Amino acid sequence: MTVWSSIRLVMAREFAARKRAFTIVTLSFAGLAAAGIIVARVLSEGSTSEGLTGDDADQVIGFLSVILLFIGIIMTGQVIMEGVAEEKRSRVVEVVLGTMLPRHLLAGKVAAIGLMGLVEILVLVGSVAAAGQVIDLFELPAGTMLGLASVVVWFVLGFAVYAALYGAAGAMVAPHENVANGALPINLTLAVPYMVAVTSAGTGDNAVLQGLSLFPLTAPLSMPLRMIAGYAAVWEVAVSISLVVVTVYLLIRLAGRLYAGAVMRGGKVKWRDAWRAAGDMG
């Protein structure tokens, strides 16, 4: 079985297994967007104020974008981790790995769940964009479209950074262990730029936010805020994206090796032991 055949097979299996949950979550996102649009429409009717404009609007849009990105990356990462841990717990992975390599199994799982997460994000941001720009239900602040585009782009990049790590972490938890324990280091890494971005939303640009927006592990939740607020120069965005892409490649290789060394072992596996076990497998 070729690499792409293996990945497509895993993706099809994931789509089939999560079809019901995916439909429910997507409809929930659509309902959330519709509710927000209705509220915004009601509040805008008869209003004599001009609403948010300029820097105030950019700060609010950036703030909301960071929250959406944080929730989206955490939710999809947890789904990956739960799925890997459940397969290890039920021993299904032993059967599956009889036909393909561990890294192909992980790649297919990450790709399928990532696509489902992206569709959910697109439903949410697309609903807001359509309501404001196409059917003109209410007037959107000038920076809204940039904010929505940033959410989509940085969700893809942020998911790519953390997805494989969530998968590797899921393979290393013990069968009886709560997977949230294994996700804690990853979640904390995400929480740092989230908290800094949220607290910086109304205080302007600063050295800490600038540094976090260029560091690959924290850029997905920091750079969108600076982009929307107009703080980030073009070269900073280009450097940040380039570093994230390189980091994604390195992390996928790292996580693939850890996953391969841990997924077939019973009980909790340490990162160092998983690395060594993968090396012994050749």
Secondary structure, DSSP 8 states (H G I E B T S, - for coil): --HHHHHHHHHHHHHHHTHHHHHHHHHHHHHHHHHHHHHHHHHHTT--S--S-HHHHHHHHHHHHHHHHHHHHHHHHHHHHHHHHHHHHHTHHHHHTTTS-HHHHHHHHHHHHHHHHHHHHHHHHHHHHIIIIIS-SS---TTHHHHHHHHHHHHHHHHHHHHHHHHHHHHHS-TTS-HHHHHHHHHHHHHHHHHHHHHHTTT---HHHHHHHHSTTTHHHHHHHHHHHT-S-HHHHHHHHHHHHHHHHHHHHHHHHHHHHHTTS-S---HHHHHHHHHHT-
